[in-house]
Amino acid sequence: MPPTKKFDKETIVATAYTIVKNEGFGKVNARRIAKELGCSVQPIFHNFTSMEELNKAVYEKIYNKYKEYMLQKENEENAYKGMGLSYIKFASYYPEFFKILFMQKTALDAQEFIMADSIVENVIKAGQKSTGLSYEAQKKFHIHVWIFTHGLACLVATKTIHVKEKEIEDLLGQTVRQMLIGYKIEEKKV
């Protein structure tokens, strides 16, 4: 009898990750992963105590991919715009991942949802460099920018509309500039 293949956690997570990338989390189950690996479900439950534990590992890998996308623009001259564009590109290139991270029902309001993202501090600091706003003012302004950017990303992720990258870059740049002008005018009134 030939020796059985050994599958480690990383291989199992990578297989589940690929399934999610192509078909969504709803298609991930032990039998499907085993089929992709060419084995029984035994190696999966040898490495993970439950599907919940495996799903958490896959979610973490997805979130790390998102962080990688966002933070690659952090040191550019116009990092705030670059990070916004990265958010939309992530939605375009990885729509299933985007839906998992940003299109699920929560009980959070917009500020809570945005501030729960572990990289939001990086984004706010990048925004401050672009806008010249204080940290608190940038945080408030970013909520408005994020809502616009998120809406565009959702339209792209769901393929509701088709927009070329150049059009997205122009639209995001023009809209954020106009929002900033309006924001500064409103701030002077207060």
Rosetta blueprint (number, residue, H / E / L):
1 M L
2 P L
3 P L
4 T L
5 K L
6 K L
7 F L
8 D L
9 K H
10 E H
11 T H
12 I H
13 V H
14 A H
15 T H
16 A H
17 Y H
18 T H
19 I H
20 V H
21 K H
22 N H
23 E H
24 G L
25 F H
26 G H
27 K H
28 V L
29 N L
30 A H
31 R H
32 R H
33 I H
34 A H
35 K H
36 E H
37 L H
38 G L
39 C L
40 S L
41 V L
42 Q H
43 P H
44 I H
45 F H
46 H H
47 N H
48 F L
49 T L
50 S L
51 M H
52 E H
53 E H
54 L H
55 N H
56 K H
57 A H
58 V H
59 Y H
60 E H
61 K H
62 I H
63 Y H
64 N H
65 K H
66 Y H
67 K H
68 E H
69 Y H
70 M H
71 L H
72 Q L
73 K L
74 E L
75 N L
76 E L
77 E L
78 N L
79 A H
80 Y H
81 K H
82 G H
83 M H
84 G H
85 L H
86 S H
87 Y H
88 I H
89 K H
90 F H
91 A H
92 S H
93 Y H
94 Y L
95 P H
96 E H
97 F H
98 F H
99 K H
100 I H
101 L H
102 F H
103 M L
104 Q L
105 K L
106 T L
107 A L
108 L L
109 D L
110 A H
111 Q H
112 E H
113 F H
114 I H
115 M H
116 A L
117 D L
118 S L
119 I L
120 V H
121 E H
122 N H
123 V H
124 I H
125 K H
126 A H
127 G H
128 Q H
129 K H
130 S H
131 T H
132 G L
133 L L
134 S L
135 Y H
136 E H
137 A H
138 Q H
139 K H
140 K H
141 F H
142 H H
143 I H
144 H H
145 V H
146 W H
147 I H
148 F H
149 T H
150 H H
151 G H
152 L H
153 A H
154 C H
155 L H
156 V H
157 A H
158 T L
159 K L
160 T L
161 I L
162 H L
163 V L
164 K L
165 E H
166 K H
167 E H
168 I H
169 E H
170 D H
171 L H
172 L H
173 G H
174 Q H
175 T H
176 V H
177 R H
178 Q H
179 M H
180 L H
181 I H
182 G H
183 Y H
184 K H
185 I H
186 E H
187 E H
188 K H
189 K H
190 V L
